[in-house]
Amino acid sequence: MAFGLIIIGDEILSGKRQDQHFAKVVALLAERGLQLAWAEYLGDDPARISATLARTMASGDIVFSCGGIGATPDDHTRQAAAQALGLPLELHPEGKRLIQERIREMYLEAGKTPELDTPDNLHRLKMAEFPRGASLIPNPYNKVPGFTVGHHHFVPGFPVMAWPMIAWVLDEHYSDLFNLEARSEQSVLVFGAAESELTPLMVAIEASYAPVKVFSLPSVGDATTRRHIELGVKGEAQQTKAAFAHLCAELARMKVEFKPV
């Protein structure tokens, strides 16, 4: 099963805020021997979010969606998920209880008597309206939960909430997928060669050691390293080891200057 990531918010696309989720999700997956297959960024556009979710839900992928599950006018993810599924939004009883528990805590912290029926506190319950049949993702930061439908998992946009929630989902639901295959990556820095010269070798290695992948990352260099290409292989550990040995042997045969990374 492939893992995907959807990051939602106009503030990301406008550059007002820098995305932090991509790198963290890659790291959370890698810690468990998993890897991200794809990622998409979306603005706060209900129709686009709904269409994207309808497509990804049909794919069978495991998907994390960050952002847009609050109760302000620019939060559309809960409604879009319901629309993509063709299901109504319903107030989740346990979600309601958790939000009211948080409201009580806020009042008591301020030295006030809790009032659950004020307009703003009733509006807060919108954050517990999820597509019918959804299950909850616990939020250790402020108790306001995320939700799961199928293999799609919806968490807030705030990293302090989203990251432990994603880690919980992985550990709770997908531990059987952890470290199923030992994977490795090995590469060299190649100097004085063009990518076009190396392409036939790259094609030959992928053909001989499939499904190992070859990668090529050109660099103009920096203060310590001159212009080069990082050329490498990645995939299942034993196949990668054999492919890397082949790569190095062929570079030596071609009399190309290189050094291991």
Buried (B, 14 or more C-beta within 10 A) or exposed (E): EEBBBBBBBBBBBEEEEEBBBBEBBBEBBEEBEBEBBEBBBBBBBEEBBBBBBBEBBEBEBBBBBBBBBBBEEEBBBBBBBBBBBEBEBBEBEEBBEBBBEBBBEBBEEEEEEBEEEEEEBEEBBBBBBBBEEBBBBBBEBBBBBBBBBEBBBBBBBBBEBBBBBBBBBBEEBBEEBEEEEEBBBBBBBBBEBEEEEBEEBBEBBBEEBEEBBBEBEEEEEEEEEEEBBBBBBBBBEEBBBBBBEBBBEBBEEEEBEBEEE
